[in-house]
Amino acid sequence: MDTSPVIAQRPRGSLACVGIGMTLGSHLTPLARSHIEQADVVFAGLSDGIVEKWLERMHADVRSLQPYYREGKSRLKTYREWVELMMAQVRAGKRVCGVFYGHPGIFAWSPHKAIAVARAEGFEAHMEPGISAEDCLYADLGIDPGRFGCQHFEASQLLFYERRIDPAGYVVLWQVALVGDRSLGRLATGPAYRQLLVELLRQDYPADHEVIVYRAATLPIEAPRVRRITLCDLPHAGLTAEETVVLPPAAPLRPNLAMQARLAELDACENAATGAPTVA
């Protein structure tokens, strides 16, 4: 009689959610490509038919997720359907790869949820990072987030919740074209909604403060789209869902004199203990 312990086997299916970057072909990493090529099924959360055709050159079974969008339908419902589509194939024992723009974990609900579900059910699941719109933004606009600090907000969060904005650093607002959409079913909201956003921002910024409307290049032959307008002009500026709004610093950094004094005391104690010279 065999009395050896039974070792639980991990289910055969697996999931990898990968980012292909922003610029077609240029940003795809070798690891992301290998996940795509080695998958049994590839799901494409991409909005551009050209990019899907490019993806089909790497894999014979690419299934678009775009048809699940519909005007008036909650995007959250669509994203839940995406998760179930991918998980159905994982549960069937397939190696599944979900392909998304940029980084699959940035402003992308479905990859995080699908990976969490897969792992909870015992399947192997992995997220492979990609070059995001945020990465391109820093490069194209010449912004070092470490210099003054940088806050990122989904624009509607500023209207739905009480958030604290630091105008001494950069503030990056995502999905401004959809600001104030509580239904999650609209493709855009209008100037009146953006006016509410501007009224809130006017608590920290002057009306003539320069804001930058930015969109990363998605094709190698394109240049990034950069527009500079005043904050008061934002409600009537034509915006797409792919464009991001950047508010440069509007105030200088304010020295924390009390904390600097305490740091000086600590330095003096450290220097006295080690015999190092005191810094004036």
N, C-alpha and C positions, 0 to 999 in steps of 0.2 A: 504494500500500500504506500503510495507516494504521499509523504507528509511535508513536503517542501512548501513554503509559504507561497500563496498566490500573489503575484505582483500585478497591480492594476496597470492596464495598458492605456496610454494616452490615445484619445481618438485620432483617427488618421487624418482628418481634414485639418487645414491650417489657413490662416489669414495673414496677409501682409498689406498694409496700407502705405502707399509710397507717394512721395511728391515728385513731380517732374519739373519743378521750378517754374519760372515765369516766362522765360524766352524759349520758344520752341527749339528743342534739340540741344541748345547751348548749355542748359542747366541740369540735364539728366545725369545723375551719378552712376558709376558702374554698378553699385549695389542695387539701386532702384531698377536699373535695366535688367539685372539678373533675376530679380523678383518677378518682373513682368514676363520675361522670356521663359522662366521655369514654371509658371503657373499653369493650371489646367483651364481656369476661367479668369478673364480679366474684366472688371467692371470699371467703366470710365465715367467719373463725375466731372465731365468737361463740357463747356458750353460752345466750343468751336469745332465745327465739322472738319476743318483742316487738321486740327490737332488729333482728332479721332482717326482720321485716315493715316496720319503719321504713326499712330499707335498700332494700327492694324498691320503695319509693315513689320512689327516686332512680334505680333501674336495673331493667330488665326481666329481666336474666339474672343472678340472684344464686344462687350455688351454695354450700350450707352444707357446712362441713368437719366439723361435729360428729358425723355418723354414723360417722366413722372411729375414734372413741373406743370402747373396749370394756373392760369390767372384766377385769383380768388381762392385757390386752395392753399391751406396753411403749409408753409415751407417745412414746418416741423413734421407734419404728416408725411410729406414727401421724403424727408430725411429718415423717418422711421421705416418707410418702405424700402429705402436703399439698404438699411441695415438688414432687414429681413431677406431681401434678395441675395445679399452676400452670404448671410448665415445659412440660408437654405442649401447653398452649394457646399459650404464648409461642413454642414451636418451630413451631406451626402458623401463625404470623404474626399472632396476635391481640394486641391491647393488653389486658393483664391487670392487674387491680387486686386485691390481697389486703387485706382489711379486718380490723383487729384492735383489741381494746380498748386504751384508754390510748395508750401510745407503742409502736409496733410493734417497737421494738428493745430493750424492757425486759422481761426474763423471757419472751422469745418467741424460740425457737430457729429456727423455720421461716422467718420473714422474712429474718433474716441469711443463712441458708443458701441460700434461693431467690435472693436478690440476688447472692450470691457465685457461684452456679452460672450464673445468667444472664449476668453480666459475663464469666465465664471462657469462655462460649460465644459472646461477641461481641454480646450483646443489650444494649440500653439498659435500665438498672435503676436505680430510685430509691427511697429511703425518705423518707417524709414524716412528721415527728414529730407527736406528739399530746400532750395533757395526760395525764400518767400518774398512777397511784395514789400515787406518791411526791410528785408536785406537790400533789395534794389533801391528802396527809398533812401536809405542811408548813403548809398553809393552815388546815386544820381543827384541828390540835393546837397551832398557834402556835409551831412550831419553826423557828428560824433555824439551818440547818446550819453556817453560818459562825461561830457564836458559840463553840461548844465542839467543833465537828467532828462528823462523822456517818459511821459505818461501816454498810455494807449487806452482809448475807450471806444467801444461800439457806441455810435452817436446816440442811439435811443436810450442807452443807459443813463445818460446825463439828464434826460427828461423823465424817465421812469423812477429814478432813485436819486437820493441826495449824495452826490459825489463831490469830493474836494479836488479842485483844480489848482495846480501850482503854476502861475503865469511866469515864474522865473526860469522855467524849463520849457522844453518843447512839449507840445500836446498834439497827438496824432488821433484823428477821429476817423473811424471806419464806417462805411455804409451810410454816409450822410444822405445819399439819395433816397434812403428808406427811413430816415429819421421819423420817429413817432408812430410807425406802423405797429399797432397793437394786434392786428389780425394775423400777422405773418403771412398774409396772402397777396399783398400788393407787390407790384414790380417797381413801384416808385411812389413817393409822396410828393406833394406840391410845395410851392413857395411859402404858403402859410405855415406849414410844418417846420420848414427851415427857419422861418422868422422867429418861431418860438425858441429854436436852438440859439439863434443869434441873441435874442433877448436874455437868455441865460448866460451866454458867454460875455455879454456886455457888462456883467457884474465884475469881470476881471480884466477885460480888454477894452480899449477905446474903439469907437466905431470905424476909425480909419486904419486900424491895425491890419498889417498885411497878412493874408493867409495864402497858403499854397495849395492848389488843387493838383493832385499828382496821380498819374497812372503809369505803371511800369510797362516797358515794351514787351509784347508777347510774340513778336516775330523778329528774326534776326535783321530784317531789312527796315524795321521800325526804329524810331527814337522814342524815348520816354516822353510822355505828354506832361508838360509843366505849365500851369497858369498861375499868375500872381494877381490877386484881387484884394479889395478891402473887405473887412468883415461885414460891413453893412451891405455889400453887394452880393453876399453869399446866397440869400434867399432866391434871387432871380438868375443865378448862374446855372446854366445847363449842366447837370451832373448825371453820371451813370453810376450804376451800382459798383463798378470796378474802381471808381476813383476814390482817393483818400484825401482828406483835408488835413493840412499841417498848420499849426499855429506856432510860429517862432516865439521865443521868449519876449515878454512885454515888460519885464521888470528886472532889475539887477538882483544878483544873489545878495541876501542880507546876512552879514556876519552874525554868528551866534556868540556874542562877546562873553556871556556867562560860561558857556561850555568851553570856549577857548581859554578862559582863565583857569578852569579846572584842569584842562589838559596841560597847561603850563605848570601847575602845581605837581601833577603826576610826573612830568618830565624832570622837574627839579628833584623830586624824590628818587627817581630812577638814576639820575646822574650822580646824586650824592652817594648812592649805594655802590655805584660802579666806578666812581672817580672820573667819569666823563665830564668834559666841560659843559657848562650850562649854555644853551642856545638863547640869545637875546630875543 
